[in-house]
Amino acid sequence: MEQMIITKENQTSVTEFILVGFSNHPELQAPLFIIFLLVYTITLTGNILIILITTIDSALQSPMYFFLRNLSSLEICFNLVIVPKMLVNFLTENKTISYAGCATQMYFFFFFGAAECCLLAAMAYDRYIAICNPLRYPDIMNRRACFHLAGISWFSGFPVSTVQTTWIFSLPFCGPNRVNHFFCDSPPVLELACADTYMFEIEALTATVLFIMFPFLLILLTYIRIITTILRMPSAEGRHKAFSTCSSHLVVVTLFYGTATSTYFRPKSTYSPDMKKILSLSYTVITPMLNPIIYSLRNKEVKGALRRTLGRRIFSYKK
């Protein structure tokens, strides 16, 4: 039920939103719940396993796995912001979210999204130093530098989430209150504002360039230098080993930025709410599930640590 209050100016003011999600396909609600519950379970299990393995295995204490541990933590937090509410909405007729709940969901979506962009850039820098300047790698990527890079990445989400969310929810919402999405993302919520949003759109574009495209540009330039260095290596074995250390990260970056940019930089003439929902599922739900799988399958050290950890658990259980 749409709930609104009457303001002094005799206008209605939205007090809650309705997340439309995929409710236009009622016959798919139960199957979608099962599918995304399975995806969510795999996401949590895979990322928690990555965190545990890179924490307890002595062979995985290098900066690369320190950043991987932070990435898995971000993926868990990112999923917790969106998926539980989406799963509940699949099973209930009441698909409302409170005004404060919508603002909170949007805030942490921006926060963890911007933090992940910057963390992926920090991981690219780590691979750049490891491959292009290996002799100085231990000195440059020391413990203090790693903590600083990770801290900056996590903190980078704070300004963009605070400014964007505060600005959006300072706008008046007079109704309707149906958000044509499965979570409170800024474009569908902004469509409901009964005020001029031009200045916000300019600010949002600036924030996108700073916190999404600028880290992507750094990653792109870094990998151009990495690939150039690898191709100059005289040994084929050396080239293969160097490329294998950054291939997993490159795949993750491609998945994340490929789906995110196709969602937020899609031309308006081809804009489709249903298509945007599907694309949004890619980077909010599917990519966090694939990341630990990619790192496990494409990284021999992670696979070895996984075998050692499981082997110890099985052996101790048999004893």
C-alpha positions, 0 to 999 in steps of 0.5 A, spaced: 500 500 500 502 506 498 503 510 504 504 518 504 503 524 508 500 531 507 505 537 507 503 544 509 503 546 502 498 541 501 502 536 497 503 528 498 510 526 501 512 519 500 514 515 506 516 509 503 517 506 496 515 500 492 520 495 489 517 493 483 523 488 481 520 482 477 513 482 480 511 483 473 512 476 472 508 472 478 509 465 475 517 466 476 517 469 483 518 462 486 523 459 481 527 466 481 527 465 489 530 458 488 536 461 483 538 467 487 538 463 494 543 458 491 547 464 487 547 468 494 549 461 498 555 460 493 557 467 493 557 467 501 561 461 501 566 462 496 568 469 498 568 467 506 572 461 504 577 465 500 578 470 506 579 464 511 584 460 506 588 467 505 588 468 512 590 462 515 595 459 509 602 461 510 603 461 503 598 466 501 601 472 505 603 476 500 600 483 498 596 480 492 592 475 497 591 481 502 588 485 497 584 479 494 581 478 502 579 485 502 575 484 495 572 478 498 570 482 504 567 487 499 563 482 495 560 480 501 558 487 504 555 489 497 551 482 496 548 483 503 546 490 501 541 488 495 540 480 495 536 479 502 531 484 501 530 482 493 529 474 496 524 477 501 520 480 495 520 474 491 516 471 497 511 476 499 506 481 496 508 487 500 514 489 496 515 496 500 521 499 503 521 504 508 524 511 506 530 511 511 531 503 508 531 506 501 536 511 503 540 506 507 540 501 501 542 506 496 548 509 501 551 502 502 550 501 494 554 507 493 559 506 498 561 499 497 561 500 489 566 506 489 570 502 494 571 496 489 572 500 483 578 503 487 580 497 490 581 494 483 585 499 481 590 498 487 590 491 485 592 493 478 598 497 481 600 491 486 601 487 479 604 492 476 610 493 481 610 485 481 611 485 474 615 491 472 619 492 478 620 486 481 626 487 485 623 493 489 617 489 490 618 487 497 620 495 499 614 498 495 609 493 497 610 493 504 605 492 510 604 499 511 603 501 503 598 495 503 594 497 509 594 505 506 592 502 499 586 498 502 584 504 507 584 509 501 580 504 497 575 503 503 574 510 505 573 512 497 566 510 498 564 515 503 564 521 500 561 519 494 555 515 498 554 521 502 554 526 497 549 522 492 545 519 497 544 526 501 542 530 495 537 525 492 533 524 499 533 532 500 529 532 493 521 532 494 518 525 493 510 527 492 508 520 488 508 515 485 513 511 489 514 505 485 521 504 484 522 500 477 528 496 480 529 490 485 533 495 489 534 503 490 539 505 485 539 512 483 536 513 476 529 509 478 529 513 484 531 520 481 525 519 476 520 519 482 523 526 485 518 532 483 523 537 482 529 539 477 534 534 477 539 537 472 544 539 477 544 532 481 545 529 474 551 533 473 554 532 480 552 524 479 556 524 472 562 528 475 562 522 481 562 517 476 568 520 472 572 520 479 570 514 482 568 509 476 572 511 470 578 514 473 580 508 477 578 504 470 583 509 466 588 507 471 587 500 471 587 500 463 594 504 463 597 499 468 595 493 464 598 496 458 605 497 461 604 490 464 603 487 457 608 491 454 613 488 459 611 481 459 611 481 451 619 483 452 621 478 456 625 473 453 623 466 456 616 464 454 615 460 461 617 467 464 611 470 460 606 465 462 608 465 469 607 473 469 601 473 465 598 468 470 599 472 476 594 477 473 590 474 469 585 472 474 584 480 476 584 482 469 578 477 468 574 480 474 576 487 472 573 486 465 566 482 468 565 488 473 566 494 469 563 491 463 557 490 466 557 496 470 558 501 464 553 497 460 548 499 465 550 506 467 552 508 460 547 505 456 544 510 451 537 513 453 535 511 446 536 504 447 534 504 455 529 499 457 528 498 465 527 490 464 534 490 460 537 495 466 535 490 471 538 484 468 544 488 467 544 490 474 544 483 476 550 481 473 555 486 477 551 486 483 549 478 484 553 474 479 560 477 479 560 477 486 559 469 485 564 468 480 570 472 483 572 467 488 571 461 483 575 465 478 581 466 483 580 459 485 580 456 478 585 460 475 590 461 481 595 455 482 597 457 489 589 458 491 588 451 489 594 448 492 592 452 499 584 450 498 587 442 497 591 443 503 586 446 508 581 441 506 586 435 507 588 438 514 580 438 516 579 431 513 585 428 516 583 431 523 576 429 522 578 422 521 583 422 527 
